[in-house]
Amino acid sequence: MAVEKLFKDEATEEKGERARMASFVGAMAIADLVKTTLGPKGMDKILQSTGRGHSVTVTNDGATILKSLHIDNPAAKVLIDISKVQDDEVGDGTTSVVVLAGELLREAEKLVGSKIHPMTIISGYRMAADCARRALLDRVKDNKDDADKFRSDLMRIAMTTLSSKILSQDKEHFAKLAVDAVMRLKGSTNLESIQIIKKAGGSLKDSFLDEGFILDKKIGLGQPKRIENANILVANTAMDTDKVKIYGARVRVDSMAKVAQIEGAEKEKMREKVQKIIGHGINCFVNRQLIYNFPEELFADAGILAIEHADFDGIERLALVTGGEIASTFDNPESVKLGHCKLIEEIMIGEDKLIHFSGVEMGQACTIVLRGASFHVLDEAERSLHDALCVLSQTVNDSRVLLGGGWPEMVMAKAVDELARKTPGKKSHAIEAFSRALIAIPTTIADNAGLDSAELVAQLRAEHHKEDSNAGIDVITGSVGDMSELGISEAFKVKQAVLLSATEAAEMILRVDEIITCAPRRREDRM
């Protein structure tokens, strides 16, 4: 039987059933991988790279785990993408989104097995997702107008976000840091102005929020250690031209005296440049590039604090925070915007000296200093805090809040179930399947805590059939509890993003009926 070959030698294709199986299995495997990190009792993963240095990451953040995996399966890649997008978009819910998509596919697999066409399943899922979203919208709370209530909402959201992370022991402390930092942003979602500095040593409890700006640099020798009412010039310019650069320039001279003359000329150029800079009437000069000892000496004589080699984010943030601009030419001082702050001084954190700018122009900026036992702890703490900051900054804009702990999923599942009973035809199976997939999230939360999930979810279901119930899973006591009393809240925006992304991803994978893998390109083909 000679079938004409359509593809090159090593290309493979999988059709119909097999392709669908491959994509379902891959997606479910990914979902099972991160499933154990969900919820307050979720575990962490250690990711070890095989490259040089075998760097180790310990993390609980779904997106971080998935980003580090190299995966062959095309469907699994789709799930990794949605968790990345979820991370960029709202910052939290990266695990939930993957688990939900995986469950939707698991349910879809059963439906396909019982001869329901994927398109029918997709349209059922579409209806269900829409219905679930409406159910959530009916039950949101919005305390935007009452500042105190809104602040306590934010605290609860931050504590809920942090409770599944390494910071869960000190979650009140960190929730307060995060809320303070975000409240200063006054509604912008730009987290650039919140700087996080990690310093090993101490314990996580020693972390603090500082309203100024901290630059991770030492103050040079012989320069003032403390400046009040500083005028700061932030620059990105070369300050190392007081010596002859050997490479690239050929200078022919007939005696050493001429070399000295050339160097003298270079020095004069440098001195002029420094005079111009001093002419701005500043008492602090921060430069992105290095400053040689000669200009540094000149600055010190003029009583100006000169800081060299400030890393780039540091510079941009400093300019943002002090209200200055980054300058690179100094010929017309009137057009350069200087930064201002009340006090510059050197502080000690742990072993290191840092420069602290306080009383800065832009009241929005602040610095969070994280302390911790080891670098791994610090990295994970930073990721967790970043999640909390993202969620809070989104919530400040869209202030609708839901309860947490599996409550939103149960509310959605109930609404979706009711829709399934009203819908005629095969679609109703798909809609019912959607509600089963939603229930998988509280089930997983209970499983990770080592509780009897079947029992708890059944109790939850019964509770939710009463009107306006606040029941969710209380992992600490291992029973069904009242989420509003326990103060477990989530941002509506996060839940909505989870719901919509998971549905779309599942739909995309369901539509697949053929996987074609290209042959690797051979060397000879290029000749």
QUIFEN-V569163 format. One record per backbone hydrogen bond with DSSP energy under -0.5 kcal/mol. CO is the residue of the C=O (numbers start at 1). NH is the residue of the N-H. E is the energy in kcal/mol with one decimal. If there is no record, write none. Layout:
BEGIN
co | nh | e
CO | NH | E
CO | NH | E
END
This chain:
BEGIN
co | nh | e
1 | 3 | -1.1
8 | 11 | -0.9
12 | 517 | -3.0
14 | 515 | -2.2
15 | 18 | -1.1
15 | 19 | -1.3
16 | 20 | -2.4
17 | 21 | -2.8
18 | 22 | -2.7
19 | 23 | -2.4
20 | 24 | -2.8
21 | 25 | -3.1
22 | 26 | -2.2
23 | 27 | -2.2
24 | 28 | -2.7
25 | 29 | -2.3
26 | 30 | -2.1
27 | 31 | -2.2
28 | 32 | -2.5
29 | 33 | -1.7
30 | 34 | -1.7
31 | 35 | -1.2
32 | 36 | -0.7
34 | 37 | -2.0
35 | 38 | -1.7
36 | 43 | -2.5
39 | 42 | -2.1
45 | 47 | -0.6
45 | 59 | -2.6
46 | 48 | -0.6
47 | 49 | -0.5
47 | 57 | -2.7
51 | 54 | -1.5
55 | 49 | -2.4
57 | 47 | -3.4
57 | 59 | -0.6
59 | 45 | -2.9
60 | 62 | -0.6
61 | 65 | -2.2
62 | 66 | -2.5
63 | 67 | -2.6
64 | 68 | -1.2
66 | 69 | -1.3
69 | 71 | -0.7
73 | 77 | -1.5
74 | 78 | -1.2
75 | 79 | -1.5
76 | 80 | -2.1
77 | 81 | -2.3
78 | 82 | -2.2
79 | 83 | -2.0
80 | 84 | -1.9
81 | 85 | -2.7
82 | 86 | -2.5
83 | 87 | -1.8
84 | 88 | -2.3
85 | 89 | -3.2
86 | 90 | -2.2
86 | 91 | -2.0
93 | 97 | -1.9
94 | 98 | -0.9
95 | 99 | -2.6
96 | 100 | -2.9
97 | 101 | -2.0
98 | 102 | -2.6
99 | 103 | -2.4
100 | 104 | -2.5
101 | 105 | -2.0
102 | 106 | -2.2
103 | 107 | -2.5
104 | 108 | -2.3
105 | 109 | -2.4
106 | 110 | -1.3
107 | 111 | -2.0
108 | 112 | -3.0
109 | 113 | -2.2
110 | 114 | -1.4
111 | 116 | -1.3
112 | 115 | -1.6
115 | 117 | -0.5
117 | 120 | -1.0
117 | 121 | -1.8
118 | 122 | -2.8
119 | 123 | -2.4
120 | 124 | -2.2
121 | 125 | -2.9
122 | 126 | -2.5
123 | 127 | -2.1
124 | 128 | -2.5
125 | 129 | -3.0
126 | 130 | -2.1
127 | 131 | -2.4
128 | 132 | -2.8
129 | 133 | -2.2
130 | 134 | -2.0
131 | 135 | -2.2
132 | 136 | -1.9
133 | 137 | -2.3
134 | 138 | -1.8
135 | 139 | -0.7
136 | 139 | -1.1
137 | 140 | -0.8
141 | 401 | -3.1
145 | 147 | -0.9
146 | 150 | -2.8
147 | 151 | -2.4
148 | 152 | -2.1
149 | 153 | -2.3
150 | 154 | -2.5
151 | 155 | -2.5
152 | 156 | -2.3
153 | 157 | -2.8
154 | 158 | -2.8
155 | 159 | -2.6
156 | 160 | -2.6
157 | 161 | -2.7
158 | 162 | -2.5
159 | 163 | -1.3
161 | 164 | -0.8
162 | 165 | -2.0
165 | 168 | -1.7
166 | 169 | -0.7
167 | 170 | -0.9
168 | 171 | -1.1
170 | 174 | -2.2
171 | 175 | -2.8
172 | 176 | -2.2
173 | 177 | -2.0
174 | 178 | -3.0
175 | 179 | -2.8
176 | 180 | -2.7
177 | 181 | -2.5
178 | 182 | -2.5
179 | 183 | -2.8
180 | 184 | -1.3
181 | 185 | -0.7
182 | 185 | -0.8
182 | 186 | -0.6
182 | 187 | -0.6
183 | 186 | -0.8
185 | 188 | -1.1
189 | 191 | -1.0
190 | 193 | -0.8
191 | 194 | -1.5
193 | 195 | -0.8
193 | 366 | -1.8
195 | 197 | -0.6
195 | 368 | -3.6
197 | 199 | -0.6
197 | 370 | -3.1
199 | 372 | -0.8
201 | 372 | -0.9
203 | 206 | -2.2
204 | 207 | -1.7
208 | 369 | -2.8
210 | 367 | -3.1
213 | 215 | -0.5
213 | 357 | -3.5
215 | 217 | -2.5
215 | 355 | -2.4
220 | 223 | -1.0
225 | 346 | -0.6
227 | 344 | -2.9
230 | 232 | -0.6
230 | 341 | -1.7
231 | 283 | -1.9
231 | 284 | -1.2
232 | 234 | -0.6
232 | 339 | -3.2
233 | 235 | -0.6
233 | 286 | -2.6
234 | 327 | -2.9
235 | 288 | -1.5
239 | 292 | -2.1
244 | 246 | -0.5
246 | 249 | -1.2
249 | 251 | -0.6
250 | 252 | -0.5
251 | 253 | -0.6
255 | 258 | -0.7
255 | 259 | -1.0
256 | 260 | -2.1
257 | 261 | -2.1
258 | 262 | -2.7
259 | 263 | -2.9
260 | 264 | -2.6
261 | 265 | -2.6
262 | 266 | -2.6
263 | 267 | -2.8
264 | 268 | -2.4
265 | 269 | -2.4
266 | 270 | -2.4
267 | 271 | -2.9
268 | 272 | -2.7
269 | 273 | -2.3
270 | 274 | -2.7
271 | 275 | -2.6
272 | 276 | -2.6
273 | 277 | -2.3
274 | 278 | -2.9
275 | 279 | -2.1
277 | 280 | -1.5
278 | 281 | -2.2
278 | 282 | -0.6
283 | 305 | -1.9
284 | 233 | -2.5
285 | 287 | -0.5
285 | 307 | -3.0
286 | 235 | -2.9
287 | 310 | -2.0
289 | 309 | -1.6
290 | 239 | -1.1
292 | 296 | -1.8
293 | 297 | -2.3
294 | 298 | -2.0
295 | 299 | -2.6
296 | 300 | -2.8
297 | 301 | -2.5
298 | 302 | -1.8
299 | 304 | -2.8
300 | 303 | -1.4
304 | 306 | -0.6
305 | 285 | -3.5
305 | 307 | -0.5
306 | 220 | -0.5
307 | 287 | -3.4
311 | 315 | -2.3
312 | 316 | -2.8
313 | 317 | -3.0
314 | 318 | -2.7
315 | 319 | -2.7
316 | 320 | -2.4
317 | 321 | -3.3
318 | 322 | -2.8
319 | 323 | -1.1
319 | 324 | -1.4
321 | 362 | -2.3
322 | 340 | -1.9
325 | 234 | -0.6
325 | 327 | -0.6
327 | 236 | -2.3
331 | 333 | -0.6
332 | 335 | -1.5
333 | 336 | -1.0
336 | 338 | -0.7
337 | 325 | -1.9
339 | 232 | -3.5
340 | 361 | -0.9
341 | 230 | -1.6
342 | 229 | -3.9
343 | 358 | -2.9
344 | 227 | -2.4
345 | 356 | -3.6
347 | 354 | -2.9
349 | 352 | -1.9
352 | 349 | -2.7
354 | 347 | -2.9
354 | 356 | -0.5
355 | 215 | -3.0
355 | 357 | -0.5
356 | 345 | -2.2
356 | 358 | -0.6
357 | 213 | -2.7
358 | 342 | -0.9
358 | 343 | -1.8
359 | 342 | -1.0
361 | 363 | -0.9
362 | 365 | -1.5
366 | 195 | -2.4
367 | 210 | -3.4
367 | 369 | -0.6
368 | 197 | -2.6
368 | 370 | -0.6
369 | 208 | -1.8
370 | 199 | -2.7
372 | 201 | -3.2
374 | 378 | -2.2
375 | 379 | -3.0
376 | 380 | -2.4
377 | 381 | -2.7
378 | 382 | -2.7
379 | 383 | -2.4
380 | 384 | -2.6
381 | 385 | -2.6
382 | 386 | -2.5
383 | 387 | -2.3
384 | 388 | -2.2
385 | 389 | -2.9
386 | 390 | -2.7
387 | 391 | -2.5
388 | 392 | -2.6
389 | 393 | -2.7
390 | 394 | -2.1
391 | 395 | -2.3
392 | 396 | -2.4
393 | 397 | -1.0
394 | 398 | -2.8
397 | 399 | -0.7
399 | 143 | -0.6
400 | 492 | -2.2
401 | 141 | -2.6
402 | 490 | -2.8
404 | 407 | -1.3
405 | 473 | -2.7
406 | 410 | -1.6
407 | 411 | -2.4
408 | 412 | -2.6
409 | 413 | -3.0
410 | 414 | -2.4
411 | 415 | -2.0
412 | 416 | -2.8
413 | 417 | -2.6
414 | 418 | -2.0
415 | 419 | -1.9
416 | 420 | -2.2
417 | 421 | -1.8
418 | 422 | -1.2
419 | 423 | -1.4
425 | 428 | -1.2
426 | 429 | -1.4
426 | 430 | -1.0
427 | 431 | -2.3
428 | 432 | -2.4
429 | 433 | -2.4
430 | 434 | -1.9
431 | 435 | -1.6
432 | 436 | -1.8
433 | 437 | -2.2
434 | 438 | -2.0
435 | 439 | -1.8
436 | 440 | -0.8
437 | 440 | -0.7
438 | 441 | -1.6
438 | 442 | -0.6
439 | 443 | -2.0
440 | 444 | -2.6
441 | 445 | -2.4
442 | 446 | -2.4
443 | 447 | -2.8
444 | 448 | -2.9
445 | 449 | -1.0
446 | 451 | -2.6
447 | 450 | -2.0
451 | 453 | -1.3
452 | 456 | -2.2
453 | 457 | -3.0
454 | 458 | -2.0
455 | 459 | -2.1
456 | 460 | -2.8
457 | 461 | -2.6
458 | 462 | -2.0
459 | 463 | -2.6
460 | 464 | -2.7
461 | 465 | -0.8
462 | 465 | -0.9
463 | 466 | -1.6
466 | 469 | -0.7
470 | 483 | -2.7
472 | 474 | -0.6
472 | 481 | -2.7
473 | 475 | -0.9
474 | 478 | -1.7
474 | 479 | -1.5
479 | 474 | -2.9
481 | 472 | -2.2
481 | 483 | -0.7
482 | 486 | -1.9
483 | 487 | -0.8
483 | 488 | -2.1
487 | 489 | -0.7
488 | 404 | -2.5
490 | 402 | -3.2
491 | 495 | -1.7
492 | 496 | -2.8
493 | 497 | -2.3
494 | 498 | -2.5
495 | 499 | -2.7
496 | 500 | -2.6
497 | 501 | -2.6
498 | 502 | -2.3
499 | 503 | -2.0
500 | 504 | -2.4
501 | 505 | -2.7
502 | 506 | -2.5
503 | 507 | -2.4
504 | 508 | -2.3
505 | 509 | -2.3
506 | 510 | -2.3
507 | 511 | -1.6
509 | 512 | -1.2
513 | 16 | -1.2
514 | 516 | -0.5
515 | 14 | -2.2
515 | 517 | -0.5
516 | 518 | -0.5
517 | 12 | -1.4
523 | 526 | -1.5
524 | 527 | -1.7
END
